[in-house]
Structures are given as C-alpha cells and as structure tokens.
Amino acid sequence: MRVFLVGGSPFAHKPIGMAPGLEDRVIAADHGAHHVLAWGWPLHLLVGDLDSLAAADLQAIQAMDVPTITAPAEKDETDLELALAEALAMGARELVICGAFGGRADHLLANVLLLARPELAETAAVIAEAGQTVRLLRGGMSAAGEPAHLTVTGAAGDLLTLLPLAGDALGVTTAGLRYPLADEPLWFGRARGVSNVLEGEHAHIWLRAGLLLVIHTRHTD
C-alpha cells in the first residue's frame, strides 16, 4: 500500500509527477488538510491537534465525513509523526511525504530526520516538494556481497546531492553523474556531495555503510 502524508507547512507545493491513485491513501497532518483540499486530492484521514487548520477547511472536511483523530496540543510527537504512525498501522509499504519543507527550520529538519526512523528501514519513503525529493539510502551488504543501491530517475542536468547523516558514509559508488565516486567515503559534516549533476535519465548510488541523504532537484530553465 502507498500512503501520501501531507504535512502542515505553510508554503507547501504539490509534488511534480506524484499524485495518489485509486488504491492509495492520503493522510493529512493538521494544516496539511488545507493543501489536500487545494490540490484536489482525496482525503482518507485527518490527524493532529487541529490548532493550525482554518475553521472553513475543518467544516469542509467534516462535511465529507473524513475520519479524524484529534490529538492533545501538549504531546511529545509532531502531527506529522502521528500521521506517520497511522500510515504504518495501515500497513504502508511506500510513503510519499509532502508539505514538509517550508516554514520553520526546526520543522524542516525534524521532518527530514523522520526518514531515519528504524521502523522505516523496510519502507520506501520519500519526501517530495514541487521538483525536489529526499530519500535515505541505508548502507549495508547483501547476502550476495552487493552494497545497498538506489536508482534516481530524472533528466540530464538535474542536480543530485549526497549528504551523510549521523556519521560518515563509507564505500560510496555512483554512476550516471558528472562527478563520479568509486568506493569512496563522504565525511559527515562536509559538503563534497553537494550539487552533482545527472548525465542522463538515471543515476545510481551504492553504499557499503552509513546513512546517505539523496536529494534530487529537477532542472528547470
């Protein structure tokens, strides 16, 4: 099952090339419901303390009989975390997280770090905003001795940034990028992996150990 999670960023943009299909589910976190309505997407669940959702939006959602889980304002989790928990409880195997970039820097960082949660290790999760996506590649070796691998699909001229998370990324190898890496480290806190360029439609990244944020930015003229 694929689930779209829509966060409450005040400056959210609908992701390019990604929209829920008939079999998908959409969960809004508080003000994220405003974006769902504006984008014309279906809404299957509203979650949050509802402190930032306009009354008119809430009334529209209530008229649609959308199930709502109302959380207390004083809580340990963000509304998006609560929405994530509901998605996993539904059995989501693929997650598209929207409305997670704009607004406050602390929210942006917290939302990106959601990708590193252990319960998402076997889930294909992506943060998508307009022409940008963020994925997390978890390093490791398969039983056949192959390093973890991720393919990014885009177009020649797109930007691709590789940023180590929570430590060094070891054994990074790439193909399809202007500046290739061949079983090399990317050191945590250094920016060597910023703004590489796709040479064609596909880029490949392999990682032996560590965590690597893979940030794809579509090229626009």
C-alpha positions in Angstrom: 0.0 0.0 0.0 1.2 3.5 -0.8 0.2 6.3 1.6 0.6 10.0 1.0 1.3 12.0 4.2 0.7 15.8 3.8 2.2 17.9 6.5 1.2 21.4 7.6 4.0 23.5 6.0 2.6 27.0 5.3 4.4 27.1 1.9 3.7 23.6 0.6 3.8 22.8 -3.2 2.3 19.8 -4.8 5.0 17.4 -5.9 5.7 17.1 -9.6 4.9 13.7 -11.1 3.4 12.3 -7.9 -0.3 12.0 -7.1 -2.4 9.5 -5.3 -4.1 6.8 -7.4 -7.3 5.0 -6.7 -5.6 2.4 -4.5 -3.6 4.9 -2.5 -4.5 6.5 0.8 -4.0 10.2 1.9 -3.4 11.2 5.5 -3.3 14.9 6.4 -1.5 16.2 9.4 -3.4 19.2 10.8 -3.0 22.2 8.3 -1.9 19.6 5.7 -5.6 19.1 5.1 -5.7 22.6 3.6 -3.2 21.5 1.0 -5.0 18.3 0.2 -8.2 20.3 -0.5 -6.3 22.9 -2.6 -4.6 20.2 -4.6 -7.9 18.3 -5.3 -6.6 15.1 -3.7 -8.9 12.7 -1.8 -8.5 12.7 2.0 -8.9 9.5 3.9 -7.8 10.5 7.4 -7.1 13.8 9.3 -4.7 13.6 12.3 -3.4 16.2 14.7 -4.3 18.7 17.4 -6.0 20.9 14.7 -4.5 24.1 16.1 -3.5 25.4 12.7 -6.4 24.3 10.5 -8.8 27.0 9.4 -12.4 26.6 10.5 -13.6 26.7 6.9 -11.3 23.8 6.0 -12.4 21.8 9.0 -16.0 22.3 8.2 -15.4 21.2 4.6 -13.7 18.0 5.9 -16.4 17.3 8.3 -19.0 17.6 5.5 -17.0 15.0 3.6 -17.2 12.6 6.7 -13.5 12.2 6.8 -12.3 10.2 9.8 -10.5 12.4 12.3 -8.1 11.6 15.1 -7.7 14.6 17.3 -4.6 14.8 19.5 -3.9 17.0 22.5 -1.9 20.1 21.9 0.6 19.1 24.6 2.2 16.0 23.2 5.7 14.5 22.5 5.1 13.9 18.8 4.5 16.3 15.9 1.3 16.0 14.0 3.3 14.5 11.1 4.8 11.9 13.4 1.3 10.9 14.4 0.2 10.7 10.8 3.3 8.5 10.1 2.3 6.1 12.9 -1.2 5.8 11.4 0.2 5.1 7.9 2.4 2.3 9.3 -0.6 0.9 11.2 -2.4 0.7 7.9 0.4 -1.4 6.5 2.0 1.2 4.3 5.0 -0.2 2.3 5.5 3.0 0.4 5.3 6.6 1.8 5.2 9.9 0.0 5.6 12.8 2.5 4.5 16.2 1.2 4.2 19.6 2.9 7.4 19.0 4.9 9.8 21.6 3.7 8.5 25.2 4.0 8.1 27.3 7.2 10.3 26.8 10.2 13.8 25.4 10.1 13.2 23.1 13.1 10.2 21.6 11.4 12.1 21.1 8.2 15.0 19.3 9.9 12.7 17.2 12.1 10.7 16.1 9.1 13.8 15.1 7.1 15.1 13.1 10.1 11.9 11.1 10.1 13.4 9.2 7.2 16.0 7.7 9.6 13.4 6.1 11.9 14.1 2.4 12.3 10.6 1.4 11.5 11.0 2.8 8.0 14.0 0.6 7.2 11.9 -1.7 5.1 9.6 1.1 3.7 10.2 3.0 0.5 9.9 6.6 1.9 10.4 9.9 0.0 9.8 13.5 0.9 8.5 15.3 -2.1 8.1 19.0 -2.6 7.5 20.6 -6.1 10.5 19.4 -8.1 12.6 18.1 -5.2 12.7 14.7 -3.5 14.7 13.5 -0.5 15.3 9.8 0.2 17.5 8.0 2.6 19.9 5.2 1.5 20.9 2.9 4.3 24.2 1.3 3.8 24.8 -2.4 4.1 25.9 -5.5 2.2 23.5 -8.1 0.7 24.0 -11.9 1.1 25.5 -11.8 -2.4 28.1 -9.3 -1.3 26.5 -6.3 -3.1 26.2 -2.9 -1.4 22.9 -1.2 -0.8 21.7 0.5 -4.0 19.3 3.3 -5.0 18.3 4.5 -8.5 17.2 8.1 -9.1 15.2 8.8 -12.2 15.2 12.3 -13.7 16.7 14.1 -16.7 20.1 15.3 -17.8 21.0 18.5 -15.9 19.1 17.6 -12.7 21.0 18.2 -9.5 21.8 15.4 -7.1 23.2 15.9 -3.6 24.5 13.2 -1.3 24.8 14.1 2.3 26.0 11.7 5.1 23.7 11.5 8.1 24.7 10.7 11.7 28.2 9.7 10.7 30.4 9.0 7.7 29.1 7.3 4.6 31.6 4.7 3.5 32.1 2.9 0.2 30.0 5.3 -1.9 30.0 4.5 -5.6 28.0 6.3 -8.2 27.1 6.0 -11.9 25.4 8.4 -14.3 26.7 11.5 -12.5 29.1 14.2 -13.8 31.4 13.8 -10.8 31.6 10.1 -10.1 32.6 8.3 -6.8 34.3 5.0 -6.8 34.0 3.2 -3.4 34.9 6.4 -1.6 33.9 8.0 1.7 31.8 11.0 2.2 32.6 12.5 5.6 29.9 13.7 7.9 29.7 17.4 8.2 31.5 18.1 4.8 29.8 19.2 1.7 31.7 17.3 -1.0 28.5 15.6 -2.2 26.5 18.8 -2.9 25.2 19.7 -6.4 26.3 16.8 -8.5 24.6 16.6 -12.0 22.7 13.8 -13.7 24.3 13.0 -17.1 21.1 11.2 -18.3 17.8 9.9 -17.1 19.2 7.7 -14.4 21.7 7.9 -11.6 22.8 5.0 -9.4 24.2 5.2 -5.9 25.8 2.3 -3.9 26.6 2.5 -0.2 28.5 -0.1 1.8 28.0 1.5 5.3 26.3 4.5 6.9 23.3 6.7 6.0 23.1 8.9 3.0 20.5 11.5 2.2 19.9 11.6 -1.6 18.4 14.9 -2.7 17.2 15.2 -6.2 16.3 18.6 -7.7 14.8 18.7 -11.1 16.4 21.1 -13.6 14.3 24.0 -14.7 15.1 26.5 -17.4 
